[in-house]
Amino acid sequence: MTPNTNEERNRGPAGTAGSLLQPFARHLPILAGIAIVSIVGASLSPFFLTEANLRNIVITGSVVSVLAVGQFIVIVTAGIDLSVGAVAALATVVSAVLMSHDVSPLIAIAVTLAVCGLAGAINGFLVIHAGITPFIATLGMLGIAQGFAYLIQNGTFIVIDNRWFIGFFSGETGGLPNQVIIFVVIMAVFGAIMRWTAFGRQLYAIGGNAEAARLSGLPVKKNVVAAYSISGLLAGIAGLMLAAQLGEGSSLLGQGLELDAIAAAVVGGASLFGGLGTPVSAVIGGLLIGTISNIMNLRGIAAEPQLIIKGALILLAVYLTSGRGGDVRRRLQGLLGSVQPGRPPQNGSGPGSGAPLSAREQVATSADASDRDDSERVASGSEKSERAGSPPA
Amino acid sequence: MTTGPAAAPTGITSGADPNVFPAALSLRGVSKTYAGVRALSGVDLDVHAGEALGLLGQNGAGKSTLVKIVSGAEPASSGRVLVSGTPMRFNSPADSQAAGIYTIYQELSVVPQLSVAENIYLSDLPRRRGRVDWKVLRAKARETLGTLGFDIDVEKRVRDLPLAQQQAIEIAKAVHHKSKVVLLDEPTATLPQRDVAKLFEILRSLKAAGVSIVYISHRLDEVYELCDRVTVLRDGQHIATQPTSELSQDDAVRLMVGDRLASGLVGQVATGGSNRINLNSPRSERAPALEVAELSDDGVLHNVSITVMPGEAVAVAGLVGSGQSELAACIFGSRPRVSGRVLVDGKDLPTGSPQAAIRAGVGWLPEERKHQGLVLNMPVAANLTMANLRRVASLGLLRLRAEERLSDELVRTLSIKAGPGQKVGSLSGGNQQKVVFGKWLTAMSTTLILSEPTRGIDIAAKEEIYREVRKFLDKGGSVLVISSEIDEALMCDRVYVIARGTIVGQFRHDDIERDQLLSLLR
């Protein structure tokens, strides 16, 4: 009668860390989404799966990916940061102005990041000490940052011609675009922080139940201010990437990026009530949205209908990941469960080998495959062993 | 033991003859399975018109599952629910209500921002030419409340009313819906004693009017006071249904617990034997483990002074609303104090800092476990280590293996019935409380404040909690129990009595006059 079955026991250790980084199954909807989108993309355009296009998708998605990580860190505490787009714009202007006055790019970067980090810290202070709800506090900061950016630029945009700066944020290293390296590093670093540090664990606890966290002696105020500071800092980095990509600083850049970042985090399974999701899934969520945009661009769909389709797809994705779409999700997972036994032999002997896969099974198996890629990219041996140890469905 | 209509008439007070009229509510072979686990299997039950049936069982016995099915919150996996002999199919709580069943949960379903009158008639406000007819609404609401013997200003907002009156509004809703069966799930858990009597008065008048009542409570006394018959559930099965006049409370407990006979502290309390929770003698040579000196807060507490010596178990007994919960919060620093001092091992604690209290070695098992003690969507392990992550981290990096080992051990020693990876939200109340206990063991607290430590916890888990408290005392810890359960307070070495925010009496365990103590509570 007790829930203390062997299965629960086995799942135990995995859950210790696993339900924080969330076991694979919880990523299923979004991975399935990527698989579906990829299949659709490949069938709609022969150009979709080319290296150049895939490269294009990740480069285009890099700025939002960095913002999504920062946004996630705030959302996990049950907050929200509407100011990241404006803070990114401020970063483009501050760095451009400094460099136009012949300040060395390293110092320009440092000053810019300090300014953006401070903006984030002020957000955190407003939320936790002044008791202003995150939505309003960061909405105010949105206006303030945008206004400062406009005042500092004092006219139209400022051209950035520092070669080193442009090269650092938008060049290539060993054939890989620097933007992509930057966002992957940031994603990995914060993925690790959320999973393997006391700070990360405390953020989950604060978002899950702030009162219980406070009564357990957690430094709630300090951590929340830190979370908003990180979001500001990452908005600064995103701004620098944007400035280098476009070769200019302007108060008009970055508008609406905060909404893209929020959508990315939420599509990735974060809950606006806090305590759920991971930075990695937030980035994947953003890339999923970016891929959809890319496909629509390839098909030559005009910008306006694109907005409608994107909005609808975000709603669908969130319905499946964190909304009431639980039944559909479970059915999807059940489907995967029936495919899983055929998984161990890597040579693709699928279920009922010889029989052609149904379309749905194809979705499930490719979702499975993309998970494998994902975990190899970001996770450690321990996650793999935990997956290996999970009971067969 | 199982009730067919023929077996039932003994306990029925109304004139209805069950052989002629079908029962107001019947369950036939009702089962419910959650993800392969049977929560309820093949339960038969009859509630007759004008009868009060008590539903007894430990946590996990299937009581709440049964309530969910009857109230339409969840469908049964198999079996039938009949209302006045007609098989029903409830797809939602609205269906159940339409069939004449009204469920009152511990968490009331009133809209705090709306007026009393609006709440009672929420689903069908009286209208005139498309607009709400306020005059009629108020008059009707006043009348409904009047028949229940309540004089409440119907224009007041519900959130400004005391809990007892909010509950009366729920009952008024049931009356307005002309409900034939009213289910009450732990209605008195948060109710002050004097309001319980009032509630029972209302329920009795409902009974007299032919309404059937299904009453669920951990408090046996109440169930026996109100109910004509009791049904005992255990492990999802119907064990017995008997008239309260034929089944003694002791026997009822025995049926609830099953083979694991009531023993240990609870059993001793029940038999009036020696019931000391602390087997060691407190050490008086050192400074008090906890000293509260002339503490006052903003309005509730006045000059409260309490001392807990090292190794001592001290209780503060007080009814709900006497200031006992505020006292715990003030000592731990979760609620600011206006004057007075709190000293731990002779050292002053600053006001308003739980962090400082924890650092000084104080742990608090709060009354509201779910809201104040636990992060429900985190696993057991993460909750166990939450208050002292340093123990499983070096330089801010978590050592997940060490956390796993530590939590495995705690799960075993506290016999928490769950894996360390299971989310705390899915655990029963008793197991959740053990996790909170384990949290403070991880934090290596030396003094524990236990607020209502066994509220809403079944008897077996209760004993396990007491056993843990005993072990903690054996290891030299000190304990302050703050409870409205008098028997729980009586187990301690010394008992302070709190009433209206002031300490009104103090007893040593050996010379407690139970009657005198009870008289002080009021």
Contacts between the chains, C-beta under 8 A, distances in Angstrom:
chain1	res1	chain2	res2	distance
A	1	B	37	7.9
A	1	B	60	7.1
A	1	B	235	5.0
A	1	B	236	7.5
A	2	B	417	4.4
A	3	B	37	7.0
A	3	B	417	6.4
A	3	B	418	5.9
A	3	B	422	7.1
A	3	B	426	7.5
A	4	B	417	4.9
A	4	B	418	6.4
A	4	B	419	7.1
A	8	B	418	6.8
A	8	B	419	4.2
A	8	B	421	7.9
A	8	B	422	6.1
A	9	B	419	5.2
A	10	B	419	7.9
A	11	B	419	6.0
A	11	B	421	5.3
A	11	B	422	7.6
A	12	B	381	7.8
A	12	B	404	7.9
A	12	B	408	7.6
A	12	B	419	3.4
A	12	B	420	4.7
A	12	B	421	4.0
A	12	B	422	7.2
A	13	B	404	5.0
A	13	B	420	7.1
A	13	B	421	6.4
A	14	B	421	5.9
A	15	B	379	4.8
A	15	B	381	7.5
A	15	B	419	6.8
A	15	B	420	7.0
A	15	B	421	1.9
A	15	B	422	6.5
A	15	B	423	7.9
A	16	B	379	6.0
A	16	B	381	4.3
A	16	B	382	7.2
A	16	B	400	6.1
A	16	B	403	6.1
A	16	B	404	5.2
A	16	B	407	6.9
A	16	B	420	5.7
A	16	B	421	5.3
A	17	B	400	4.8
A	18	B	421	6.7
A	19	B	378	7.6
A	19	B	379	5.1
A	19	B	421	6.3
A	19	B	423	6.7
A	20	B	378	7.5
A	20	B	379	7.6
A	20	B	382	6.9
A	195	B	398	7.9
A	196	B	397	5.8
A	196	B	398	5.3
A	196	B	400	7.3
A	197	B	393	7.7
A	197	B	396	5.2
A	197	B	397	5.8
A	197	B	398	6.3
A	198	B	389	4.3
A	198	B	390	7.4
A	198	B	393	4.7
A	198	B	396	5.1
A	198	B	397	7.6
A	198	B	398	6.1
A	199	B	396	6.3
A	201	B	382	6.5
A	201	B	386	7.9
A	201	B	389	6.3
A	201	B	398	6.3
A	202	B	389	7.2
A	204	B	375	7.5
A	204	B	378	6.4
A	204	B	382	7.5
A	205	B	375	5.0
A	205	B	378	6.5
A	205	B	382	7.3
A	205	B	386	5.7
A	208	B	375	3.7
A	208	B	376	7.0
A	208	B	377	5.1
A	208	B	378	5.5
A	209	B	371	7.2
A	209	B	374	6.9
A	209	B	375	4.4
A	209	B	376	6.8
A	211	B	371	5.9
A	211	B	372	5.5
A	212	B	371	7.1
A	212	B	372	5.7
A	212	B	373	5.7
A	212	B	374	5.7
A	212	B	375	5.5
A	212	B	386	7.8
A	213	B	375	7.0
A	213	B	386	7.4
A	214	B	334	7.6
A	214	B	354	6.3
A	215	B	332	7.3
A	215	B	334	5.8
A	215	B	354	5.2
A	215	B	364	6.6
A	215	B	366	6.6
A	215	B	372	5.4
A	215	B	373	7.2
A	216	B	354	7.8
A	216	B	358	7.5
A	216	B	386	4.8
A	216	B	387	4.1
A	216	B	439	6.8
A	217	B	354	5.7
A	217	B	355	4.5
A	217	B	357	8.0
A	217	B	358	3.9
A	217	B	359	7.3
A	217	B	387	5.6
A	217	B	443	7.6
A	218	B	386	7.2
A	218	B	387	8.0
A	219	B	355	7.3
A	275	B	375	7.0
A	275	B	377	5.3
A	275	B	378	7.3
A	276	B	377	6.7
A	382	B	400	7.1
